[in-house]
């Protein structure tokens, strides 16, 4: 039978295959990822502070519930892209520490995803303000 051992929160078989983790273990691994990106990435912290400012603004202007949902989803999407960008950059730097044009392209593409999602958030914010003030 395949022996099981645990390293850094993951259950692995002796042969190296991952064994499905329970939901609590997966949530704890995700929380560790959030803690890691919070400690290491200023742009992630800026996105989170932007989310807090957005929630405060929504509380003040009191838009329709639909706008709350759209704004929160767009903001969380931008934050998620920020986390994915950080993961891609960390992995790329680990695998190929010296500068390489193709790795630079991958990093630029991931950064572009953050910019596109941030513009989406901006457009939702403008539409929400227009609807709330003049709608």
C-alpha positions in Angstrom: 0.0 0.0 0.0 1.1 3.6 -0.7 2.4 5.3 2.4 1.2 8.9 3.2 3.3 11.7 4.6 2.6 15.3 5.2 4.8 18.3 4.2 3.9 22.0 4.4 0.1 21.3 4.7 -0.1 18.9 1.7 -0.7 15.2 1.9 1.5 13.3 -0.5 1.9 9.7 -1.3 5.3 8.1 -1.2 5.2 8.1 -5.0 4.7 11.8 -5.1 1.1 12.0 -6.0 -1.1 14.5 -4.2 -4.0 13.2 -2.2 -7.2 15.2 -2.1 -7.2 17.5 0.9 -10.2 18.2 3.0 -12.0 21.5 2.7 -10.5 23.0 5.9 -6.9 22.1 4.8 -7.6 23.8 1.4 -9.0 26.9 3.0 -5.9 27.1 5.3 -3.6 26.8 2.3 -5.5 29.6 0.6 -5.2 31.8 3.7 -1.5 31.2 3.8 -1.3 32.4 0.2 -3.2 35.5 1.1 -0.9 36.2 4.1 2.1 35.6 1.9 1.0 38.1 -0.9 0.0 40.6 1.8 3.5 40.5 3.3 5.4 40.6 0.0 3.4 42.6 -2.5 2.7 46.3 -2.0 0.4 46.4 -5.1 -1.8 43.8 -3.5 -2.1 45.8 -0.3 -2.9 48.9 -2.4 -5.7 46.9 -4.1 -7.1 45.9 -0.7 -7.0 49.5 0.6 -8.8 50.5 -2.7 -11.5 47.9 -1.9 -11.9 49.3 1.6 -12.2 52.9 0.2 -14.7 51.6 -2.3 -16.9 50.0 0.4 -16.7 53.3 2.4 -17.8 55.2 -0.7 -20.6 52.7 -1.4 -21.8 53.2 2.2 -21.9 56.9 1.7 -23.6 57.2 -1.7 -26.0 54.2 -1.1 -26.4 52.8 -4.6 -28.8 50.1 -5.6 -27.8 46.6 -4.4 -26.9 45.5 -7.9 -24.2 48.2 -8.0 -22.8 46.9 -4.7 -22.6 43.4 -6.2 -21.0 44.6 -9.5 -18.4 46.8 -7.7 -17.5 44.1 -5.2 -17.1 41.4 -7.9 -15.0 43.7 -10.1 -12.8 44.7 -7.2 -12.3 41.1 -6.0 -11.5 40.1 -9.6 -8.8 42.8 -9.8 -7.4 41.5 -6.4 -7.5 37.9 -7.6 -5.6 38.9 -10.8 -3.0 40.7 -8.6 -2.5 37.4 -6.6 -2.2 35.4 -9.9 0.3 37.9 -11.2 2.4 37.6 -8.0 2.3 33.8 -8.3 3.4 33.9 -11.9 6.2 36.3 -11.1 7.4 34.3 -8.2 7.4 31.1 -10.1 9.1 32.7 -13.2 11.8 34.3 -11.0 12.4 31.0 -9.2 12.7 29.0 -12.4 14.7 31.5 -14.4 16.3 34.2 -12.1 18.2 36.0 -14.9 16.3 38.2 -17.4 14.8 36.5 -20.3 12.5 38.2 -23.0 9.9 35.4 -23.0 9.6 35.4 -19.2 9.3 39.2 -19.4 6.5 38.8 -21.9 4.6 36.4 -19.6 5.0 38.9 -16.7 3.8 41.7 -18.9 0.7 39.7 -19.9 -0.2 39.0 -16.3 0.3 42.6 -15.4 -1.9 43.6 -18.4 -4.7 41.4 -16.9 -4.6 43.5 -13.8 -4.8 46.7 -15.8 -7.8 45.5 -17.8 -9.7 44.4 -14.7 -8.9 47.7 -13.0 -10.4 49.6 -16.0 -13.4 47.4 -15.8 -13.7 48.4 -12.1 -13.3 52.1 -13.1 -16.1 51.9 -15.7 -18.4 50.1 -13.3 -17.7 52.9 -10.8 -18.5 55.7 -13.3 -21.7 54.0 -14.4 -22.7 53.5 -10.8 -22.1 57.1 -9.9 -24.0 58.3 -13.0 -27.0 56.0 -12.2 -27.0 56.9 -8.5 -26.8 60.7 -9.1 -28.8 61.1 -12.3 -30.7 57.8 -12.7 
